[in-house]
Amino acid sequence: MAEPGNVPITLRADAATRAVVDVCDGIDRVMGDRRLYGRMLQRFSRDYQRGLAPLRAARAAADRVDAECFASSLAGASGMIGAKALQRQATLVGATLRQPGSPGAVEAEMKKLESALGKVLRVLDQMLFGDAPPDAACAAPVARSATGDVLPADTALLTQLRALLLSGDGAAVDLLAASRLSLEAVLGAAPLRQLAAALHRFDFAAALGVLDAGAGRVAD
């Protein structure tokens, strides 16, 4: 396991991953401090590696306070790392625990929570350690050309960003933030700064011009 403060993070911007852990949101919450965010991801992975075992133990002991505390802590920690779906489900479970009702209803919501937590942990495995199982929710999307050929990772990233710029989709800003290091390696530092400046003005035409010029130099 990587040492705290030196956590390698593989940032991902595909829709499937964003639905589980929104890295951009998480980094924004710590004012852009990626090292701090990396430590937060590492701590989350460590703190919740046992899944819902503490919650189930609290329920088995009829300890509602501990059960509610676990759900509340999980909701708060999930929100801080950008795991919004997990945060919503943990909040719902906490509310369900506070209200008298059918044990079966509580168990049904806990199963949903267990599934949501499992998805987050698999994504964190991929971002922190690169050893997620083949069926992990963060599996990289496969980009293909018009003829159906699989595109290399760098080409796929440029293709995705170009499509967003062409359609004037604000998601291009998120993709830039999540894949900045990869884009810098492909385009160069100066073109990336120009691209970022245009995007921050929401000048998609100018950003597209910078991208196409940079991609042309790469192709040459």
Rosetta constraint file for C-alpha pairs under 8 A:
AtomPair CA 1 CA 129 HARMONIC 7.50 0.50
AtomPair CA 2 CA 6 HARMONIC 6.53 0.50
AtomPair CA 2 CA 7 HARMONIC 5.58 0.50
AtomPair CA 2 CA 8 HARMONIC 7.54 0.50
AtomPair CA 3 CA 7 HARMONIC 6.51 0.50
AtomPair CA 4 CA 39 HARMONIC 5.81 0.50
AtomPair CA 4 CA 42 HARMONIC 7.74 0.50
AtomPair CA 5 CA 35 HARMONIC 5.78 0.50
AtomPair CA 5 CA 36 HARMONIC 6.95 0.50
AtomPair CA 5 CA 38 HARMONIC 7.29 0.50
AtomPair CA 5 CA 39 HARMONIC 6.00 0.50
AtomPair CA 6 CA 35 HARMONIC 6.79 0.50
AtomPair CA 6 CA 38 HARMONIC 7.80 0.50
AtomPair CA 6 CA 39 HARMONIC 7.98 0.50
AtomPair CA 7 CA 35 HARMONIC 6.87 0.50
AtomPair CA 7 CA 38 HARMONIC 5.45 0.50
AtomPair CA 7 CA 39 HARMONIC 6.63 0.50
AtomPair CA 7 CA 42 HARMONIC 7.67 0.50
AtomPair CA 7 CA 128 HARMONIC 6.78 0.50
AtomPair CA 8 CA 38 HARMONIC 7.30 0.50
AtomPair CA 8 CA 127 HARMONIC 7.63 0.50
AtomPair CA 8 CA 128 HARMONIC 5.98 0.50
AtomPair CA 8 CA 129 HARMONIC 7.85 0.50
AtomPair CA 9 CA 38 HARMONIC 6.51 0.50
AtomPair CA 9 CA 127 HARMONIC 5.18 0.50
AtomPair CA 9 CA 128 HARMONIC 5.42 0.50
AtomPair CA 10 CA 126 HARMONIC 7.55 0.50
AtomPair CA 10 CA 127 HARMONIC 4.66 0.50
AtomPair CA 10 CA 128 HARMONIC 6.93 0.50
AtomPair CA 11 CA 23 HARMONIC 6.97 0.50
AtomPair CA 11 CA 127 HARMONIC 6.64 0.50
AtomPair CA 11 CA 178 HARMONIC 5.66 0.50
AtomPair CA 11 CA 179 HARMONIC 6.50 0.50
AtomPair CA 12 CA 17 HARMONIC 6.68 0.50
AtomPair CA 12 CA 18 HARMONIC 7.74 0.50
AtomPair CA 12 CA 23 HARMONIC 7.54 0.50
AtomPair CA 12 CA 127 HARMONIC 7.97 0.50
AtomPair CA 12 CA 178 HARMONIC 6.19 0.50
AtomPair CA 12 CA 179 HARMONIC 6.98 0.50
AtomPair CA 13 CA 17 HARMONIC 6.68 0.50
AtomPair CA 13 CA 18 HARMONIC 6.33 0.50
AtomPair CA 13 CA 23 HARMONIC 7.98 0.50
AtomPair CA 13 CA 174 HARMONIC 7.43 0.50
AtomPair CA 13 CA 175 HARMONIC 5.66 0.50
AtomPair CA 13 CA 178 HARMONIC 5.69 0.50
AtomPair CA 13 CA 179 HARMONIC 6.99 0.50
AtomPair CA 14 CA 18 HARMONIC 6.32 0.50
AtomPair CA 14 CA 140 HARMONIC 7.16 0.50
AtomPair CA 14 CA 141 HARMONIC 6.77 0.50
AtomPair CA 15 CA 19 HARMONIC 6.19 0.50
AtomPair CA 16 CA 20 HARMONIC 6.95 0.50
AtomPair CA 16 CA 137 HARMONIC 6.55 0.50
AtomPair CA 16 CA 138 HARMONIC 6.17 0.50
AtomPair CA 16 CA 139 HARMONIC 7.92 0.50
AtomPair CA 17 CA 21 HARMONIC 5.97 0.50
AtomPair CA 17 CA 22 HARMONIC 7.25 0.50
AtomPair CA 17 CA 123 HARMONIC 7.25 0.50
AtomPair CA 17 CA 137 HARMONIC 6.64 0.50
AtomPair CA 17 CA 138 HARMONIC 4.87 0.50
AtomPair CA 17 CA 139 HARMONIC 7.90 0.50
AtomPair CA 18 CA 22 HARMONIC 4.53 0.50
AtomPair CA 18 CA 23 HARMONIC 7.17 0.50
AtomPair CA 19 CA 83 HARMONIC 7.92 0.50
AtomPair CA 19 CA 84 HARMONIC 7.83 0.50
AtomPair CA 19 CA 85 HARMONIC 7.31 0.50
AtomPair CA 20 CA 83 HARMONIC 5.66 0.50
AtomPair CA 20 CA 84 HARMONIC 7.14 0.50
AtomPair CA 20 CA 85 HARMONIC 6.62 0.50
AtomPair CA 20 CA 86 HARMONIC 7.66 0.50
AtomPair CA 20 CA 119 HARMONIC 6.82 0.50
AtomPair CA 20 CA 120 HARMONIC 5.94 0.50
AtomPair CA 20 CA 123 HARMONIC 7.55 0.50
AtomPair CA 20 CA 137 HARMONIC 7.84 0.50
AtomPair CA 21 CA 81 HARMONIC 7.11 0.50
AtomPair CA 21 CA 82 HARMONIC 5.32 0.50
AtomPair CA 21 CA 83 HARMONIC 4.38 0.50
AtomPair CA 21 CA 84 HARMONIC 7.05 0.50
AtomPair CA 21 CA 120 HARMONIC 6.62 0.50
AtomPair CA 21 CA 123 HARMONIC 7.40 0.50
AtomPair CA 22 CA 26 HARMONIC 6.38 0.50
AtomPair CA 22 CA 81 HARMONIC 7.50 0.50
AtomPair CA 22 CA 82 HARMONIC 4.74 0.50
AtomPair CA 22 CA 83 HARMONIC 6.18 0.50
AtomPair CA 22 CA 84 HARMONIC 7.54 0.50
AtomPair CA 23 CA 27 HARMONIC 6.14 0.50
AtomPair CA 23 CA 81 HARMONIC 7.11 0.50
AtomPair CA 23 CA 82 HARMONIC 6.14 0.50
AtomPair CA 23 CA 178 HARMONIC 7.12 0.50
AtomPair CA 24 CA 28 HARMONIC 6.12 0.50
AtomPair CA 24 CA 82 HARMONIC 7.76 0.50
AtomPair CA 24 CA 174 HARMONIC 6.75 0.50
AtomPair CA 24 CA 177 HARMONIC 6.77 0.50
AtomPair CA 24 CA 178 HARMONIC 6.24 0.50
AtomPair CA 25 CA 29 HARMONIC 6.34 0.50
AtomPair CA 25 CA 81 HARMONIC 7.53 0.50
AtomPair CA 25 CA 82 HARMONIC 5.44 0.50
AtomPair CA 26 CA 30 HARMONIC 6.94 0.50
AtomPair CA 26 CA 37 HARMONIC 7.01 0.50
AtomPair CA 26 CA 79 HARMONIC 7.94 0.50
AtomPair CA 26 CA 80 HARMONIC 5.99 0.50
AtomPair CA 26 CA 81 HARMONIC 4.51 0.50
AtomPair CA 26 CA 82 HARMONIC 4.58 0.50
AtomPair CA 27 CA 31 HARMONIC 6.43 0.50
AtomPair CA 27 CA 32 HARMONIC 5.03 0.50
AtomPair CA 27 CA 33 HARMONIC 6.46 0.50
AtomPair CA 27 CA 34 HARMONIC 6.27 0.50
AtomPair CA 27 CA 37 HARMONIC 6.06 0.50
AtomPair CA 27 CA 81 HARMONIC 7.73 0.50
AtomPair CA 28 CA 32 HARMONIC 5.37 0.50
AtomPair CA 29 CA 80 HARMONIC 6.82 0.50
AtomPair CA 30 CA 34 HARMONIC 7.93 0.50
AtomPair CA 30 CA 36 HARMONIC 7.21 0.50
AtomPair CA 30 CA 37 HARMONIC 6.78 0.50
AtomPair CA 33 CA 37 HARMONIC 6.28 0.50
AtomPair CA 34 CA 38 HARMONIC 5.99 0.50
AtomPair CA 35 CA 39 HARMONIC 6.33 0.50
AtomPair CA 36 CA 40 HARMONIC 6.26 0.50
AtomPair CA 37 CA 41 HARMONIC 6.26 0.50
AtomPair CA 37 CA 81 HARMONIC 7.39 0.50
AtomPair CA 38 CA 42 HARMONIC 6.22 0.50
AtomPair CA 38 CA 128 HARMONIC 7.95 0.50
AtomPair CA 39 CA 43 HARMONIC 6.07 0.50
AtomPair CA 40 CA 44 HARMONIC 6.07 0.50
AtomPair CA 40 CA 81 HARMONIC 7.04 0.50
AtomPair CA 41 CA 45 HARMONIC 6.15 0.50
AtomPair CA 41 CA 81 HARMONIC 6.75 0.50
AtomPair CA 41 CA 124 HARMONIC 6.87 0.50
AtomPair CA 41 CA 128 HARMONIC 7.81 0.50
AtomPair CA 42 CA 46 HARMONIC 6.23 0.50
AtomPair CA 42 CA 124 HARMONIC 7.94 0.50
AtomPair CA 42 CA 128 HARMONIC 7.24 0.50
AtomPair CA 43 CA 47 HARMONIC 5.89 0.50
AtomPair CA 44 CA 48 HARMONIC 6.03 0.50
AtomPair CA 44 CA 77 HARMONIC 7.13 0.50
AtomPair CA 45 CA 49 HARMONIC 5.73 0.50
AtomPair CA 45 CA 121 HARMONIC 6.22 0.50
AtomPair CA 45 CA 124 HARMONIC 6.79 0.50
AtomPair CA 45 CA 125 HARMONIC 7.91 0.50
AtomPair CA 48 CA 52 HARMONIC 7.77 0.50
AtomPair CA 49 CA 121 HARMONIC 7.52 0.50
AtomPair CA 50 CA 54 HARMONIC 7.71 0.50
AtomPair CA 51 CA 114 HARMONIC 6.88 0.50
AtomPair CA 51 CA 117 HARMONIC 7.01 0.50
AtomPair CA 51 CA 118 HARMONIC 7.39 0.50
AtomPair CA 52 CA 56 HARMONIC 6.15 0.50
AtomPair CA 52 CA 114 HARMONIC 6.47 0.50
AtomPair CA 53 CA 57 HARMONIC 6.06 0.50
AtomPair CA 54 CA 58 HARMONIC 6.17 0.50
AtomPair CA 54 CA 67 HARMONIC 7.81 0.50
AtomPair CA 54 CA 70 HARMONIC 7.48 0.50
AtomPair CA 55 CA 59 HARMONIC 6.29 0.50
AtomPair CA 55 CA 66 HARMONIC 7.51 0.50
AtomPair CA 55 CA 67 HARMONIC 5.16 0.50
AtomPair CA 55 CA 70 HARMONIC 6.23 0.50
AtomPair CA 55 CA 71 HARMONIC 7.57 0.50
AtomPair CA 56 CA 60 HARMONIC 6.09 0.50
AtomPair CA 56 CA 67 HARMONIC 7.74 0.50
AtomPair CA 57 CA 61 HARMONIC 6.26 0.50
AtomPair CA 58 CA 62 HARMONIC 6.16 0.50
AtomPair CA 58 CA 63 HARMONIC 5.01 0.50
AtomPair CA 58 CA 64 HARMONIC 6.85 0.50
AtomPair CA 58 CA 66 HARMONIC 5.92 0.50
AtomPair CA 58 CA 67 HARMONIC 5.30 0.50
AtomPair CA 59 CA 63 HARMONIC 5.77 0.50
AtomPair CA 59 CA 64 HARMONIC 6.56 0.50
AtomPair CA 59 CA 67 HARMONIC 6.26 0.50
AtomPair CA 63 CA 67 HARMONIC 6.34 0.50
AtomPair CA 64 CA 68 HARMONIC 6.00 0.50
AtomPair CA 64 CA 97 HARMONIC 7.26 0.50
AtomPair CA 64 CA 98 HARMONIC 7.91 0.50
AtomPair CA 65 CA 69 HARMONIC 6.04 0.50
AtomPair CA 66 CA 70 HARMONIC 6.13 0.50
AtomPair CA 67 CA 71 HARMONIC 6.42 0.50
AtomPair CA 67 CA 94 HARMONIC 7.95 0.50
AtomPair CA 67 CA 97 HARMONIC 7.62 0.50
AtomPair CA 68 CA 72 HARMONIC 6.06 0.50
AtomPair CA 68 CA 94 HARMONIC 5.38 0.50
AtomPair CA 68 CA 97 HARMONIC 6.50 0.50
AtomPair CA 68 CA 98 HARMONIC 7.34 0.50
AtomPair CA 69 CA 73 HARMONIC 6.00 0.50
AtomPair CA 70 CA 74 HARMONIC 6.06 0.50
AtomPair CA 71 CA 75 HARMONIC 6.15 0.50
AtomPair CA 71 CA 90 HARMONIC 5.39 0.50
AtomPair CA 71 CA 91 HARMONIC 6.72 0.50
AtomPair CA 71 CA 93 HARMONIC 6.62 0.50
AtomPair CA 71 CA 94 HARMONIC 5.23 0.50
AtomPair CA 72 CA 76 HARMONIC 6.25 0.50
AtomPair CA 72 CA 90 HARMONIC 6.94 0.50
AtomPair CA 72 CA 91 HARMONIC 6.55 0.50
AtomPair CA 72 CA 94 HARMONIC 6.29 0.50
AtomPair CA 73 CA 77 HARMONIC 6.08 0.50
AtomPair CA 74 CA 78 HARMONIC 5.89 0.50
AtomPair CA 74 CA 87 HARMONIC 7.15 0.50
AtomPair CA 74 CA 90 HARMONIC 6.37 0.50
AtomPair CA 75 CA 79 HARMONIC 6.20 0.50
AtomPair CA 75 CA 86 HARMONIC 7.11 0.50
AtomPair CA 75 CA 87 HARMONIC 4.38 0.50
AtomPair CA 75 CA 88 HARMONIC 7.10 0.50
AtomPair CA 75 CA 89 HARMONIC 7.84 0.50
AtomPair CA 75 CA 90 HARMONIC 5.05 0.50
AtomPair CA 75 CA 91 HARMONIC 5.71 0.50
AtomPair CA 76 CA 80 HARMONIC 6.40 0.50
AtomPair CA 76 CA 87 HARMONIC 6.99 0.50
AtomPair CA 77 CA 81 HARMONIC 6.63 0.50
AtomPair CA 77 CA 87 HARMONIC 7.92 0.50
AtomPair CA 78 CA 82 HARMONIC 6.25 0.50
AtomPair CA 78 CA 83 HARMONIC 4.92 0.50
AtomPair CA 78 CA 84 HARMONIC 6.68 0.50
AtomPair CA 78 CA 86 HARMONIC 6.30 0.50
AtomPair CA 78 CA 87 HARMONIC 5.11 0.50
AtomPair CA 79 CA 83 HARMONIC 5.71 0.50
AtomPair CA 79 CA 84 HARMONIC 5.88 0.50
AtomPair CA 79 CA 87 HARMONIC 5.59 0.50
AtomPair CA 83 CA 87 HARMONIC 6.17 0.50
AtomPair CA 83 CA 120 HARMONIC 7.11 0.50
AtomPair CA 84 CA 88 HARMONIC 6.22 0.50
AtomPair CA 85 CA 89 HARMONIC 6.32 0.50
AtomPair CA 85 CA 116 HARMONIC 7.20 0.50
AtomPair CA 86 CA 90 HARMONIC 6.03 0.50
AtomPair CA 86 CA 113 HARMONIC 6.84 0.50
AtomPair CA 86 CA 116 HARMONIC 5.42 0.50
AtomPair CA 86 CA 117 HARMONIC 6.28 0.50
AtomPair CA 86 CA 120 HARMONIC 7.72 0.50
AtomPair CA 87 CA 91 HARMONIC 6.12 0.50
AtomPair CA 88 CA 92 HARMONIC 6.20 0.50
AtomPair CA 89 CA 93 HARMONIC 6.16 0.50
AtomPair CA 89 CA 109 HARMONIC 7.68 0.50
AtomPair CA 89 CA 112 HARMONIC 7.33 0.50
AtomPair CA 89 CA 113 HARMONIC 5.72 0.50
AtomPair CA 89 CA 116 HARMONIC 7.71 0.50
AtomPair CA 90 CA 94 HARMONIC 6.17 0.50
AtomPair CA 90 CA 113 HARMONIC 6.30 0.50
AtomPair CA 91 CA 95 HARMONIC 6.29 0.50
AtomPair CA 92 CA 96 HARMONIC 6.12 0.50
AtomPair CA 92 CA 109 HARMONIC 7.74 0.50
AtomPair CA 93 CA 97 HARMONIC 6.12 0.50
AtomPair CA 93 CA 106 HARMONIC 7.16 0.50
AtomPair CA 93 CA 109 HARMONIC 6.10 0.50
AtomPair CA 93 CA 110 HARMONIC 6.53 0.50
AtomPair CA 93 CA 113 HARMONIC 7.59 0.50
AtomPair CA 94 CA 98 HARMONIC 6.46 0.50
AtomPair CA 95 CA 99 HARMONIC 6.58 0.50
AtomPair CA 96 CA 100 HARMONIC 7.75 0.50
AtomPair CA 96 CA 101 HARMONIC 7.86 0.50
AtomPair CA 96 CA 106 HARMONIC 6.33 0.50
AtomPair CA 97 CA 106 HARMONIC 6.94 0.50
AtomPair CA 101 CA 105 HARMONIC 7.29 0.50
AtomPair CA 101 CA 106 HARMONIC 7.78 0.50
AtomPair CA 102 CA 106 HARMONIC 6.69 0.50
AtomPair CA 103 CA 107 HARMONIC 6.19 0.50
AtomPair CA 104 CA 108 HARMONIC 6.17 0.50
AtomPair CA 105 CA 109 HARMONIC 6.44 0.50
AtomPair CA 106 CA 110 HARMONIC 6.18 0.50
AtomPair CA 107 CA 111 HARMONIC 6.18 0.50
AtomPair CA 108 CA 112 HARMONIC 6.59 0.50
AtomPair CA 109 CA 113 HARMONIC 6.25 0.50
AtomPair CA 110 CA 114 HARMONIC 6.04 0.50
AtomPair CA 111 CA 115 HARMONIC 6.27 0.50
AtomPair CA 112 CA 116 HARMONIC 6.23 0.50
AtomPair CA 113 CA 117 HARMONIC 6.05 0.50
AtomPair CA 114 CA 118 HARMONIC 6.12 0.50
AtomPair CA 115 CA 119 HARMONIC 6.39 0.50
AtomPair CA 116 CA 120 HARMONIC 6.47 0.50
AtomPair CA 117 CA 121 HARMONIC 6.21 0.50
AtomPair CA 118 CA 122 HARMONIC 6.23 0.50
AtomPair CA 119 CA 123 HARMONIC 6.30 0.50
AtomPair CA 119 CA 136 HARMONIC 7.21 0.50
AtomPair CA 119 CA 137 HARMONIC 6.25 0.50
AtomPair CA 120 CA 124 HARMONIC 6.20 0.50
AtomPair CA 121 CA 125 HARMONIC 6.13 0.50
AtomPair CA 122 CA 126 HARMONIC 6.45 0.50
AtomPair CA 122 CA 132 HARMONIC 5.66 0.50
AtomPair CA 122 CA 133 HARMONIC 7.49 0.50
AtomPair CA 122 CA 136 HARMONIC 5.86 0.50
AtomPair CA 122 CA 137 HARMONIC 7.15 0.50
AtomPair CA 122 CA 138 HARMONIC 7.61 0.50
AtomPair CA 123 CA 127 HARMONIC 6.31 0.50
AtomPair CA 123 CA 132 HARMONIC 7.03 0.50
AtomPair CA 123 CA 136 HARMONIC 6.88 0.50
AtomPair CA 123 CA 137 HARMONIC 6.67 0.50
AtomPair CA 123 CA 138 HARMONIC 5.53 0.50
AtomPair CA 124 CA 128 HARMONIC 5.74 0.50
AtomPair CA 124 CA 129 HARMONIC 7.75 0.50
AtomPair CA 125 CA 129 HARMONIC 5.27 0.50
AtomPair CA 125 CA 130 HARMONIC 6.06 0.50
AtomPair CA 125 CA 131 HARMONIC 5.90 0.50
AtomPair CA 125 CA 132 HARMONIC 5.28 0.50
AtomPair CA 126 CA 130 HARMONIC 4.10 0.50
AtomPair CA 126 CA 131 HARMONIC 5.49 0.50
AtomPair CA 126 CA 132 HARMONIC 4.82 0.50
AtomPair CA 126 CA 138 HARMONIC 7.41 0.50
AtomPair CA 132 CA 136 HARMONIC 6.01 0.50
AtomPair CA 134 CA 139 HARMONIC 7.40 0.50
AtomPair CA 135 CA 139 HARMONIC 7.14 0.50
AtomPair CA 142 CA 150 HARMONIC 6.81 0.50
AtomPair CA 142 CA 151 HARMONIC 7.64 0.50
AtomPair CA 142 CA 156 HARMONIC 7.86 0.50
AtomPair CA 143 CA 150 HARMONIC 5.92 0.50
AtomPair CA 143 CA 151 HARMONIC 5.63 0.50
AtomPair CA 143 CA 156 HARMONIC 5.41 0.50
AtomPair CA 144 CA 148 HARMONIC 5.19 0.50
AtomPair CA 144 CA 149 HARMONIC 5.17 0.50
AtomPair CA 144 CA 150 HARMONIC 4.47 0.50
AtomPair CA 144 CA 151 HARMONIC 5.32 0.50
AtomPair CA 144 CA 156 HARMONIC 7.61 0.50
AtomPair CA 145 CA 149 HARMONIC 5.29 0.50
AtomPair CA 145 CA 150 HARMONIC 6.57 0.50
AtomPair CA 145 CA 151 HARMONIC 6.47 0.50
AtomPair CA 151 CA 155 HARMONIC 5.99 0.50
AtomPair CA 151 CA 156 HARMONIC 5.58 0.50
AtomPair CA 152 CA 156 HARMONIC 5.97 0.50
AtomPair CA 153 CA 157 HARMONIC 6.22 0.50
AtomPair CA 154 CA 158 HARMONIC 6.36 0.50
AtomPair CA 154 CA 182 HARMONIC 7.61 0.50
AtomPair CA 154 CA 186 HARMONIC 7.07 0.50
AtomPair CA 155 CA 159 HARMONIC 5.99 0.50
AtomPair CA 156 CA 160 HARMONIC 6.07 0.50
AtomPair CA 157 CA 161 HARMONIC 6.20 0.50
AtomPair CA 157 CA 183 HARMONIC 8.00 0.50
AtomPair CA 158 CA 162 HARMONIC 5.99 0.50
AtomPair CA 158 CA 183 HARMONIC 7.97 0.50
AtomPair CA 158 CA 211 HARMONIC 7.93 0.50
AtomPair CA 158 CA 215 HARMONIC 7.70 0.50
AtomPair CA 159 CA 163 HARMONIC 6.20 0.50
AtomPair CA 160 CA 164 HARMONIC 6.45 0.50
AtomPair CA 161 CA 165 HARMONIC 6.28 0.50
AtomPair CA 161 CA 172 HARMONIC 6.02 0.50
AtomPair CA 161 CA 175 HARMONIC 7.09 0.50
AtomPair CA 161 CA 176 HARMONIC 7.95 0.50
AtomPair CA 162 CA 166 HARMONIC 6.08 0.50
AtomPair CA 162 CA 208 HARMONIC 6.65 0.50
AtomPair CA 162 CA 211 HARMONIC 7.41 0.50
AtomPair CA 163 CA 167 HARMONIC 6.35 0.50
AtomPair CA 164 CA 168 HARMONIC 6.05 0.50
AtomPair CA 164 CA 169 HARMONIC 5.02 0.50
AtomPair CA 164 CA 170 HARMONIC 7.53 0.50
AtomPair CA 164 CA 171 HARMONIC 6.87 0.50
AtomPair CA 164 CA 172 HARMONIC 5.54 0.50
AtomPair CA 165 CA 169 HARMONIC 6.14 0.50
AtomPair CA 165 CA 172 HARMONIC 6.48 0.50
AtomPair CA 165 CA 204 HARMONIC 5.44 0.50
AtomPair CA 165 CA 205 HARMONIC 7.34 0.50
AtomPair CA 165 CA 207 HARMONIC 7.32 0.50
AtomPair CA 165 CA 208 HARMONIC 6.06 0.50
AtomPair CA 166 CA 204 HARMONIC 7.35 0.50
AtomPair CA 166 CA 205 HARMONIC 7.74 0.50
AtomPair CA 166 CA 208 HARMONIC 7.30 0.50
AtomPair CA 168 CA 204 HARMONIC 6.02 0.50
AtomPair CA 170 CA 174 HARMONIC 7.49 0.50
AtomPair CA 170 CA 202 HARMONIC 7.81 0.50
AtomPair CA 171 CA 175 HARMONIC 6.25 0.50
AtomPair CA 172 CA 176 HARMONIC 6.12 0.50
AtomPair CA 172 CA 199 HARMONIC 7.76 0.50
AtomPair CA 173 CA 177 HARMONIC 6.32 0.50
AtomPair CA 173 CA 199 HARMONIC 6.40 0.50
AtomPair CA 173 CA 200 HARMONIC 7.43 0.50
AtomPair CA 174 CA 178 HARMONIC 6.08 0.50
AtomPair CA 175 CA 179 HARMONIC 5.89 0.50
AtomPair CA 175 CA 180 HARMONIC 7.96 0.50
AtomPair CA 176 CA 180 HARMONIC 5.35 0.50
AtomPair CA 176 CA 183 HARMONIC 7.61 0.50
AtomPair CA 176 CA 196 HARMONIC 7.46 0.50
AtomPair CA 179 CA 183 HARMONIC 6.13 0.50
AtomPair CA 180 CA 184 HARMONIC 6.02 0.50
AtomPair CA 181 CA 185 HARMONIC 6.24 0.50
AtomPair CA 182 CA 186 HARMONIC 6.39 0.50
AtomPair CA 183 CA 187 HARMONIC 5.81 0.50
AtomPair CA 183 CA 188 HARMONIC 7.52 0.50
AtomPair CA 183 CA 192 HARMONIC 7.05 0.50
AtomPair CA 184 CA 188 HARMONIC 4.77 0.50
AtomPair CA 184 CA 189 HARMONIC 5.30 0.50
AtomPair CA 184 CA 192 HARMONIC 5.94 0.50
AtomPair CA 185 CA 189 HARMONIC 7.73 0.50
AtomPair CA 186 CA 218 HARMONIC 7.11 0.50
AtomPair CA 187 CA 191 HARMONIC 6.23 0.50
AtomPair CA 187 CA 192 HARMONIC 6.40 0.50
AtomPair CA 187 CA 211 HARMONIC 7.88 0.50
AtomPair CA 187 CA 214 HARMONIC 5.36 0.50
AtomPair CA 187 CA 215 HARMONIC 6.73 0.50
AtomPair CA 187 CA 218 HARMONIC 7.03 0.50
AtomPair CA 188 CA 192 HARMONIC 6.20 0.50
AtomPair CA 188 CA 214 HARMONIC 7.96 0.50
AtomPair CA 189 CA 193 HARMONIC 6.28 0.50
AtomPair CA 190 CA 194 HARMONIC 6.45 0.50
AtomPair CA 191 CA 195 HARMONIC 6.08 0.50
AtomPair CA 191 CA 210 HARMONIC 6.56 0.50
AtomPair CA 191 CA 211 HARMONIC 7.77 0.50
AtomPair CA 191 CA 214 HARMONIC 6.69 0.50
AtomPair CA 192 CA 196 HARMONIC 6.02 0.50
AtomPair CA 193 CA 197 HARMONIC 6.10 0.50
AtomPair CA 194 CA 198 HARMONIC 6.25 0.50
AtomPair CA 194 CA 207 HARMONIC 7.56 0.50
AtomPair CA 194 CA 210 HARMONIC 6.96 0.50
AtomPair CA 195 CA 199 HARMONIC 6.16 0.50
AtomPair CA 195 CA 206 HARMONIC 7.74 0.50
AtomPair CA 195 CA 207 HARMONIC 4.95 0.50
AtomPair CA 195 CA 208 HARMONIC 7.92 0.50
AtomPair CA 195 CA 210 HARMONIC 5.88 0.50
AtomPair CA 195 CA 211 HARMONIC 6.85 0.50
AtomPair CA 196 CA 200 HARMONIC 6.07 0.50
AtomPair CA 196 CA 207 HARMONIC 7.58 0.50
AtomPair CA 197 CA 201 HARMONIC 6.47 0.50
AtomPair CA 198 CA 202 HARMONIC 6.21 0.50
AtomPair CA 198 CA 203 HARMONIC 5.13 0.50
AtomPair CA 198 CA 204 HARMONIC 6.86 0.50
AtomPair CA 198 CA 206 HARMONIC 6.01 0.50
AtomPair CA 198 CA 207 HARMONIC 5.18 0.50
AtomPair CA 199 CA 203 HARMONIC 5.66 0.50
AtomPair CA 199 CA 204 HARMONIC 6.20 0.50
AtomPair CA 199 CA 207 HARMONIC 6.02 0.50
AtomPair CA 203 CA 207 HARMONIC 6.30 0.50
AtomPair CA 204 CA 208 HARMONIC 5.96 0.50
AtomPair CA 205 CA 209 HARMONIC 6.30 0.50
AtomPair CA 206 CA 210 HARMONIC 6.37 0.50
AtomPair CA 207 CA 211 HARMONIC 6.15 0.50
AtomPair CA 208 CA 212 HARMONIC 6.03 0.50
AtomPair CA 209 CA 213 HARMONIC 6.10 0.50
AtomPair CA 210 CA 214 HARMONIC 6.10 0.50
AtomPair CA 211 CA 215 HARMONIC 5.96 0.50
AtomPair CA 212 CA 216 HARMONIC 5.96 0.50
AtomPair CA 213 CA 217 HARMONIC 6.41 0.50
AtomPair CA 214 CA 218 HARMONIC 6.34 0.50
AtomPair CA 215 CA 219 HARMONIC 6.18 0.50
AtomPair CA 216 CA 220 HARMONIC 6.24 0.50
